[in-house]
């Protein structure tokens, strides 16, 4: 019984640790996106932000740029949950989504 309790506790701790690492990774990716966008805007004032997003590649991440109404700028299409999250972020200053994709990937 003690081993089961220890195993369960370890499982919960590992799950929280992985969730924290994923959240941190997403925050770092968002900060990198902001920095890259500002840099590219300064270097090429005529091209715009969507070019910066298209040029920024972060492994294992899909990056989306939407305007303040939730309209996708790049890529040209976004799932409904992405549009809803963007609108929530505009309205409240932040949006947090936790879901699982049909292929089993964690979505945040």
ABEGO torsion letter per residue (X at the ends): XAAAAAAAAAAAAAAAAAAAAAAAAAAAAAAAAAAAAAAAAAABAAAEAAAAAAABBBBGBBBBBBBAAGBBAOBABBBAAAAAAAAAAAAAGBBBBBBBBAAGBBBX
